[in-house]
Amino acid sequence: MVVGGDLNSKHIVWGCRVGNSDGNKLYRHSLRSDYIVSAPSTPTHIPDNANHQPDILDIALLKIINLHTKLSVHDSLANSDHKPVIITFRALLQLSPPKTVLLYKAADWELFRDKLDALTDDVVPTSSVEIEEAAKMLTNAIQESMSVIPTKTITPGKLELPQDTFKLIRKEMTVDVPGKERGTLA
């Protein structure tokens, strides 16, 4: 989840000069929830009024796993009191090694049961020592019987975004700069 914009929620925790009631509410809510509030390190709002000071109004709410995010301010809009904020995502990927999974739906359960029956005794344990031995024998029998269940090896592949997602990102990064030909922020 990524929500970003001029949320008018100011708090000193994310670098604002002063906080406001909306910022305090958002901060308390973020502590109780599983998202973070992220902000650039420089002001995003440069007021025209000399009695007001620049501050950070544009922030992002992020709920992303395994991504490093950075918010930076872009100076391209000279005729606006708000500066565009660029969110950069960098994956912190830790690709897992190939893993083998059991294909339970394709298993021959009669063969499994026959193999398990052949490996277990019908002895009823009567002491704690016999119970321990029976538990070990049953565990070993189940593990050996699992050899008749088909398996599949899953190898993590390269993680790629769909092409239409890249097109949407490119479109969203395109801005109109007054007095200039339409271009991109990059």
C-alpha positions as CSV (number, residue, x, y, z in Angstrom):
1,M,0.0,0.0,0.0
2,V,1.3,3.5,-0.8
3,V,-0.8,6.6,-0.1
4,G,0.9,9.9,-0.7
5,G,0.1,13.5,-1.1
6,D,-0.5,16.8,0.7
7,L,-2.1,15.2,3.8
8,N,-1.7,18.4,5.9
9,S,-0.7,16.1,8.8
10,K,2.3,17.7,10.3
11,H,4.4,16.0,13.0
12,I,8.0,16.5,14.2
13,V,8.6,12.8,14.0
14,W,8.7,13.0,10.2
15,G,10.6,16.2,10.1
16,C,8.0,19.0,10.2
17,R,8.9,22.2,12.0
18,V,5.8,21.9,14.2
19,G,2.9,19.4,14.6
20,N,-0.8,19.8,14.2
21,S,-3.8,17.9,15.4
22,D,-4.1,15.9,12.2
23,G,-0.5,15.0,12.4
24,N,-0.9,13.9,16.0
25,K,-3.9,11.7,15.1
26,L,-2.0,10.1,12.2
27,Y,1.1,9.5,14.3
28,R,-0.9,7.7,17.0
29,H,-2.8,5.7,14.4
30,S,0.4,4.6,12.7
31,L,1.8,3.4,16.0
32,R,-1.3,1.1,16.4
33,S,-1.3,0.0,12.8
34,D,1.2,-1.8,10.5
35,Y,2.2,1.1,8.2
36,I,4.8,3.8,8.4
37,V,4.7,7.5,7.7
38,S,7.6,8.6,5.4
39,A,8.6,12.1,4.4
40,P,11.3,13.8,2.5
41,S,14.1,15.5,4.5
42,T,13.4,19.0,2.9
43,P,10.3,21.1,2.8
44,T,7.6,20.3,0.2
45,H,5.6,23.5,0.7
46,I,7.2,26.9,0.1
47,P,4.5,29.5,1.0
48,D,4.0,32.7,-0.9
49,N,3.1,34.4,2.3
50,A,6.2,35.8,4.0
51,N,4.6,35.2,7.4
52,H,4.7,31.5,6.9
53,Q,7.7,29.2,6.8
54,P,8.5,26.3,4.5
55,D,7.5,23.0,5.9
56,I,6.8,19.3,5.0
57,L,3.2,18.8,4.0
58,D,3.5,16.1,1.4
59,I,4.1,12.7,3.0
60,A,3.5,9.0,2.2
61,L,1.9,6.2,4.2
62,L,3.7,3.0,3.3
63,K,2.9,-0.6,4.0
64,I,5.4,-2.4,1.9
65,I,7.4,-5.5,2.8
66,N,11.0,-5.9,1.6
67,L,11.3,-2.5,0.0
68,H,13.6,0.4,0.9
69,T,11.9,3.7,0.2
70,K,13.2,7.2,-0.2
71,L,11.2,10.4,-0.7
72,S,13.0,13.3,-2.3
73,V,11.8,16.8,-3.3
74,H,12.0,17.8,-7.0
75,D,12.5,21.5,-7.8
76,S,10.9,21.4,-11.3
77,L,7.6,23.3,-10.6
78,A,8.7,27.0,-10.3
79,N,5.2,28.4,-10.4
80,S,3.8,26.3,-7.5
81,D,4.0,26.6,-3.8
82,H,4.3,22.8,-3.6
83,K,7.2,20.9,-4.9
84,P,6.8,17.4,-6.4
85,V,7.9,14.5,-4.2
86,I,9.5,11.5,-5.9
87,I,9.2,8.1,-4.1
88,T,12.0,5.7,-5.0
89,F,11.5,2.1,-4.2
90,R,14.4,-0.3,-4.0
91,A,13.8,-4.0,-3.4
92,L,15.5,-5.6,-0.5
93,L,15.2,-9.1,-2.0
94,Q,16.5,-12.2,-0.4
95,L,15.8,-14.9,-2.9
96,S,15.2,-18.2,-1.2
97,P,17.0,-21.3,-2.3
98,P,15.0,-23.9,-4.3
99,K,12.6,-25.8,-2.1
100,T,10.8,-29.1,-2.5
101,V,7.1,-29.3,-1.8
102,L,5.0,-32.4,-1.5
103,L,2.1,-32.7,-4.0
104,Y,-0.5,-34.1,-1.7
105,K,-3.3,-34.1,-4.3
106,A,-1.3,-36.3,-6.6
107,A,-0.4,-38.8,-3.8
108,D,-1.3,-42.5,-4.0
109,W,-2.7,-42.7,-0.5
110,E,-3.3,-46.5,-0.7
111,L,0.4,-47.0,-1.5
112,F,1.3,-44.6,1.4
113,R,-1.0,-46.6,3.8
114,D,0.4,-49.9,2.7
115,K,4.0,-48.7,3.2
116,L,3.1,-47.3,6.6
117,D,1.4,-50.5,7.6
118,A,4.5,-52.6,6.6
119,L,6.7,-50.3,8.7
120,T,4.7,-50.3,11.9
121,D,3.8,-52.9,14.5
122,D,0.4,-53.5,16.1
123,V,2.1,-53.5,19.5
124,V,0.3,-51.5,22.2
125,P,3.0,-49.8,24.4
126,T,2.5,-50.3,28.1
127,S,5.4,-48.2,29.6
128,S,6.9,-44.8,29.0
129,V,10.0,-46.4,27.4
130,E,7.7,-48.4,25.0
131,I,5.7,-45.2,24.2
132,E,8.9,-43.3,23.3
133,E,10.1,-46.2,21.1
134,A,6.7,-46.5,19.4
135,A,6.7,-42.7,18.8
136,K,10.1,-42.8,17.2
137,M,9.2,-45.9,15.1
138,L,5.9,-44.2,13.9
139,T,7.8,-40.9,13.1
140,N,10.4,-42.8,11.1
141,A,7.7,-44.9,9.3
142,I,5.8,-41.8,8.3
143,Q,8.9,-40.1,7.0
144,E,9.9,-43.1,5.0
145,S,6.3,-43.6,3.7
146,M,6.3,-40.0,2.4
147,S,8.8,-41.1,-0.2
148,V,5.8,-42.4,-2.3
149,I,4.3,-38.8,-2.4
150,P,5.3,-36.9,-5.5
151,T,7.3,-33.8,-5.1
152,K,8.0,-30.6,-7.0
153,T,11.0,-28.3,-6.7
154,I,10.2,-24.6,-6.7
155,T,13.0,-22.3,-7.8
156,P,12.4,-18.6,-7.1
157,G,12.6,-16.7,-10.3
158,K,13.4,-13.2,-11.2
159,L,10.9,-10.8,-9.8
160,E,9.6,-8.5,-12.5
161,L,6.7,-6.0,-12.6
162,P,4.2,-6.5,-15.4
163,Q,4.8,-4.3,-18.5
164,D,1.6,-2.4,-18.0
165,T,2.7,-1.4,-14.5
166,F,5.9,0.1,-15.9
167,K,3.8,2.1,-18.5
168,L,1.6,3.4,-15.7
169,I,4.6,4.4,-13.6
170,R,6.1,6.2,-16.6
171,K,2.7,8.0,-17.2
172,E,2.4,9.1,-13.6
173,M,6.0,10.4,-13.5
174,T,5.2,12.7,-16.5
175,V,4.4,16.3,-15.3
176,D,3.3,19.5,-16.9
177,V,5.8,22.3,-16.1
178,P,4.3,25.7,-16.9
179,G,6.1,27.4,-19.8
180,K,7.9,24.2,-20.8
181,E,7.2,21.4,-23.1
182,R,5.7,18.3,-21.4
183,G,8.5,16.1,-20.0
184,T,9.4,13.7,-17.2
185,L,10.8,14.2,-13.8
186,A,13.6,11.8,-14.4
